[in-house]
Amino acid sequence: MSFEIEHEDNSQRGMFYAKKGEVPAGLLSYIWADNKHIIVYFTEALNGYDNQGVGDCLIEAMGAFARDKDCKIIPLSSYAKKAFSHKGEFADLIESN
């Protein structure tokens, strides 16, 4: 299933929104730890879109954004931790402790 992804960022925090038509389907929230580290702290599927791929779309959008900005991702939300660990194409973006 494909979703439209929208993005907002105010240089301190940001969100990726997934929509199916006009219906909100999910969101991913993050904050900038500094100019090279993004903390993903919240992900959620909305309006019955659980288990329909919305989370993967949001993770892919976040990964592409981090790669474009040459940043590392610190995934704090349990979903983001699991999703990024299973997506090998983003392994180089995950900040290791």
C-alpha positions as CSV (number, residue, x, y, z in Angstrom):
1,M,0.0,0.0,0.0
2,S,1.4,3.4,-0.9
3,F,1.0,6.5,1.2
4,E,1.6,10.2,0.6
5,I,4.3,11.4,2.9
6,E,4.5,15.0,4.2
7,H,7.3,16.5,6.2
8,E,7.7,19.5,8.6
9,D,10.9,20.6,10.2
10,N,11.6,23.8,12.1
11,S,15.4,23.0,12.7
12,Q,14.6,21.9,16.3
13,R,12.0,19.2,15.7
14,G,10.1,17.7,13.0
15,M,7.4,15.2,11.9
16,F,6.7,12.9,8.9
17,Y,3.0,12.4,8.2
18,A,1.6,9.6,6.1
19,K,-1.8,10.0,4.5
20,K,-4.0,7.9,2.3
21,G,-6.0,10.5,0.4
22,E,-7.1,13.0,3.0
23,V,-7.0,10.4,5.9
24,P,-4.1,10.6,8.3
25,A,-2.5,7.2,8.4
26,G,0.6,7.6,10.6
27,L,3.3,9.8,12.0
28,L,6.9,9.8,13.0
29,S,8.3,12.5,15.3
30,Y,11.9,13.5,15.9
31,I,14.1,16.1,17.5
32,W,17.5,17.4,16.4
33,A,20.0,16.4,19.1
34,D,22.6,18.5,17.3
35,N,23.4,19.3,13.6
36,K,24.4,15.7,12.9
37,H,22.1,13.6,15.1
38,I,18.3,13.1,14.9
39,I,16.4,11.4,17.7
40,V,13.3,9.5,16.5
41,Y,11.1,9.3,19.6
42,F,7.6,8.5,18.4
43,T,5.9,6.5,15.7
44,E,2.2,5.7,15.4
45,A,-0.2,4.2,12.8
46,L,-3.5,6.0,12.8
47,N,-7.1,5.4,11.8
48,G,-6.9,1.6,11.4
49,Y,-3.7,1.6,9.3
50,D,-1.9,-0.7,11.7
51,N,0.0,-3.5,9.9
52,Q,-0.5,-2.0,6.4
53,G,3.0,-0.7,5.8
54,V,2.6,2.9,7.0
55,G,5.4,2.5,9.5
56,D,7.8,1.2,6.8
57,C,7.0,4.2,4.6
58,L,7.7,6.6,7.5
59,I,11.0,4.8,8.4
60,E,12.1,5.0,4.7
61,A,11.3,8.7,4.6
62,M,13.2,9.3,7.8
63,G,16.2,7.3,6.4
64,A,16.2,9.2,3.2
65,F,16.0,12.5,5.0
66,A,18.9,11.6,7.4
67,R,21.0,10.4,4.4
68,D,20.3,13.7,2.5
69,K,21.3,15.7,5.6
70,D,24.4,13.5,6.3
71,C,23.1,12.7,9.8
72,K,22.9,9.8,12.2
73,I,19.7,8.5,13.6
74,I,19.2,7.7,17.3
75,P,16.0,5.6,17.4
76,L,14.3,5.8,20.8
77,S,10.8,4.6,19.9
78,S,10.5,0.8,20.1
79,Y,9.1,0.6,16.6
80,A,11.9,2.7,15.1
81,K,14.5,0.7,16.8
82,K,13.1,-2.6,15.5
83,A,12.4,-1.2,12.0
84,F,15.8,0.4,11.5
85,S,17.5,-2.8,12.7
86,H,15.7,-4.8,10.0
87,K,16.4,-2.4,7.2
88,G,20.0,-3.0,6.2
89,E,20.1,-0.1,3.7
90,F,20.0,2.3,6.7
91,A,22.5,0.4,9.0
92,D,25.1,3.1,8.3
93,L,22.8,5.8,9.6
94,I,22.1,4.3,13.0
95,E,24.2,5.8,15.8
96,S,25.8,3.1,17.8
97,N,26.3,3.6,21.5
